């Protein structure tokens, strides 16, 4: 069969792609979205969430409620002397979650012992060190000569800070922690166990917290300076008006009006976790998972990690410059050059021995 009479077979059409044979002006640039989706689905996603707050505020329960599975640190009954850790511990647990073909590696980092001591001075330092250590691990992988095709991401993308439902104001510990940590990680403050407050107490408490955050210059997520366009600014302004989220967590299911719901059963009724009339858990879930997850990860990489990377590289350059300037080449009398340290030797014998070794 001659080449001119060979039948023309169109290229195979990918799944989900529409036929545009009748559209003469169609090029196919929009197909890149489907290509990116397929590639992302193959690679999967990573999300690292840190939960910080004193014991008894429902951190583990809230994580289980967010992802509707047992993803938090298992709360086994410890010995009496181990019930309150003597120092802050960092414990992380990873899970592989799959929903509708989307795979995610979720890591929940817990901080038992935070705020549980009589003297909580500098109790944020182990947490700060852990966050910076993850940045350092990523930086070392990034500057390797033979880099991995995909660097494992252990950086903390978001820190959920649990505020006790006192109904009055933030504690000095809360202010100091968020003031220091907001510069290195995305912080989302929540009022834990908000069902212990009346609606009036909750609104007053939220307003007081927002005023204290502004007074202390604490930028929690979503930060105003990172709004990319007016549309994002409008959406994020609504979120900022709700922060801190008054949440209730529960991993128990109940039947209410013939429907299965997650909630907390009391003598006077059932508090529905996902009912926005009862608490703001649904808003927190949408922020972390459904609407802003990728933005949270982008800010971690382009802002917080980038600030750490620049600081570390500047420190390395400054150290290299200092070491180089300390070595001065001084000419010798016989025309040769001798390398001497700019700083004087503490031991004169050692200096003479070094000079003799250069001459030999």
TAMO-V189830 format. One record per run of one state. SS is the DSSP state (H for helix, E for strand, L for the rest). FROM is the first residue (numbers start at 0). LEN is the number of residues. Records with the same first field share a line. If there is no record, write none. Layout:
SS = FROM-LEN ; FROM-LEN
This chain:
L = 0-2 ; 5-25 ; 43-1 ; 52-6 ; 67-12 ; 82-8 ; 99-2 ; 110-14 ; 142-15 ; 163-8 ; 181-5 ; 191-2 ; 196-2 ; 215-8 ; 226-3 ; 242-2 ; 246-6 ; 256-2 ; 266-2 ; 272-8 ; 291-1 ; 331-5 ; 341-6 ; 359-1
H = 2-3 ; 30-13 ; 58-9 ; 79-3 ; 124-18 ; 171-10 ; 193-3 ; 198-17 ; 223-3 ; 229-13 ; 280-11 ; 292-34 ; 347-12
E = 44-8 ; 90-9 ; 101-9 ; 157-6 ; 186-5 ; 244-2 ; 252-4 ; 258-8 ; 268-4 ; 326-5 ; 336-5
